[in-house]
């Protein structure tokens, strides 16, 4: 079994159930991995916990990143 298949992937509760565009995330000790939920065979990317938190703040509050 490969490492990607052992990750616990989840979608946002805001995701639609009709095949809408969406991403899935898996949280690990090293960071957060993100993948396309419509094609889970494609490679995912990873970001640090800090960068993921900054992205979530930006997405929810429209906060500009200062880095």
C-alpha positions, -999 to 999 in steps of 0.1 A, spaced: 0 0 0 14 34 -9 16 64 15 -11 84 -3 -37 56 1 -31 55 39 -38 92 44 -72 102 58 -86 125 31 -117 147 37 -137 173 18 -152 205 32 -187 203 46 -195 230 21 -188 207 -9 -217 198 -31 -228 163 -36 -232 167 -74 -196 164 -85 -188 200 -80 -152 212 -82 -137 204 -49 -104 196 -32 -97 171 -4 -72 176 24 -52 152 46 -35 165 77 -2 150 86 25 158 112 46 174 84 18 195 70 -13 195 49 -17 176 16 -42 188 -10 -56 169 -40 -84 172 -66 -114 152 -54 -125 144 -89 -92 127 -99 -76 113 -68 -50 95 -89 -33 127 -98 -4 139 -76 -12 160 -46 7 189 -32 18 196 4 20 229 24 32 236 59 6 239 87 15 276 89 9 282 52 -24 262 53 -36 284 83 -27 315 63 -46 303 33 -77 295 54 -76 330 70 -73 346 36 -102 325 22 -125 331 51 -116 368 59 -100 381 27 -69 388 47 -38 397 27 -7 376 32 24 396 42 50 371 31 
